[in-house]
């Protein structure tokens, strides 16, 4: 049982990148899928897909999320991925205080009332919210 599923997701992606894996498989949730969608739309990963549960020898299993990682010239597209808002310390920002990540070359994933989006999209729409993570 994990208390912070997004942190677990980011750690699995980070570990897969360090091990030069092609893909990372993790338990599925709508929030994780949306985080993966934002990463895909910003060219940090190749693909994210939901693998439906299947009954096998172990019995019923849960849906999984398969993230296909992206490399360029043997180097991962994600050089750093870190969690900002944690269960013990949530980090909220107003639209005026949205962060610039790596001088605007990286992204921060923001949870707003209109869904998950990057800090750049939130700035254009004039929205604030909770900063989930930074990626560059």
C-alpha positions in Angstrom: 0.0 0.0 0.0 1.5 3.3 -1.1 0.5 6.6 0.5 1.6 8.6 -2.5 0.9 6.8 -5.9 2.3 9.7 -8.0 5.6 9.6 -6.1 5.7 5.8 -6.7 5.0 6.4 -10.4 7.8 8.9 -10.8 10.2 6.6 -8.9 9.4 3.7 -11.2 10.0 5.9 -14.3 13.3 7.2 -12.8 14.5 3.7 -12.0 13.5 2.4 -15.5 15.4 5.3 -17.1 18.5 4.6 -15.0 18.3 0.9 -16.0 17.9 1.9 -19.7 14.6 0.0 -19.9 12.3 0.5 -22.8 9.1 0.6 -20.7 7.8 0.9 -17.2 4.7 -1.0 -16.0 2.9 0.2 -12.9 -0.6 0.0 -11.3 -3.2 2.0 -13.3 -5.2 5.0 -12.0 -6.8 7.8 -13.8 -4.5 10.4 -12.2 -1.4 8.4 -13.3 -2.7 8.1 -16.8 -3.3 11.9 -17.0 0.2 12.5 -15.7 1.5 10.2 -18.4 -0.7 11.9 -21.0 0.9 15.3 -20.1 4.4 13.8 -20.4 3.5 12.3 -23.8 2.1 15.6 -25.1 5.4 17.3 -24.2 7.6 14.6 -25.8 9.1 13.2 -22.6 7.7 9.7 -23.2 6.7 7.8 -26.4 3.4 6.3 -25.3 1.2 5.5 -22.3 -1.5 2.8 -22.5 -3.8 1.0 -20.1 -3.4 -2.7 -20.0 -6.7 -4.3 -18.9 -6.8 -6.9 -16.1 -6.7 -10.5 -17.1 -7.3 -13.6 -15.0 -4.3 -15.9 -14.8 -2.9 -18.5 -12.5 -2.5 -15.9 -9.7 -6.2 -15.1 -9.9 -7.6 -11.6 -10.7 -5.1 -8.8 -11.2 -5.5 -5.1 -11.5 -5.3 -2.9 -14.6 -1.8 -1.7 -15.3 -0.3 1.4 -17.0 2.5 0.7 -19.5 4.7 3.7 -20.2 7.0 3.5 -23.2 10.1 5.6 -22.4 11.8 7.9 -25.0 15.5 8.1 -25.7 17.5 10.3 -28.1 21.0 9.2 -29.1 21.0 6.7 -26.2 20.2 9.4 -23.6 16.8 9.6 -21.9 14.5 12.5 -22.8 13.8 12.9 -19.0 17.0 14.0 -17.2 15.3 14.8 -14.0 11.8 14.1 -12.6 10.9 15.1 -9.1 7.8 15.3 -6.9 7.0 18.8 -5.5 3.7 18.4 -3.6 3.8 15.6 -1.0 1.2 14.2 1.2 2.6 15.9 4.3 3.2 19.2 2.5 0.9 20.2 -0.4 2.2 23.0 -2.6 -0.5 25.3 -4.1 0.2 28.3 -6.3 -1.9 31.1 -7.6 -1.8 31.9 -11.3 0.6 34.8 -10.6 3.1 32.4 -8.8 3.3 29.6 -11.4 6.9 28.3 -11.5 9.4 28.5 -14.3 11.2 25.2 -14.6 14.8 25.3 -15.9 14.3 28.8 -17.3 11.1 27.6 -19.1 12.9 24.6 -20.8 11.2 22.1 -18.4 7.7 21.7 -17.3 5.8 21.5 -14.0 2.6 19.4 -13.9 -0.2 21.4 -12.3 -3.5 20.0 -11.0 -6.2 22.6 -11.7 -9.9 22.5 -11.5 -9.8 22.0 -15.4 -7.6 18.9 -15.1 -3.9 18.3 -15.2 -1.8 20.6 -17.4 1.7 22.1 -17.6 2.7 25.3 -16.0 2.8 26.9 -19.4 -0.8 25.9 -20.3 -2.0 27.0 -16.8 -0.3 30.4 -17.3 -2.0 30.9 -20.7 -5.4 30.0 -19.2 -4.8 32.0 -16.0 -5.2 29.1 -13.6 -3.4 28.2 -10.4 -3.5 24.9 -8.6 -1.3 22.2 -6.9 2.2 21.6 -8.3 2.5 17.8 -8.6 6.0 17.5 -10.1 8.8 19.0 -12.2 10.2 17.4 -15.3 13.2 18.3 -17.5 
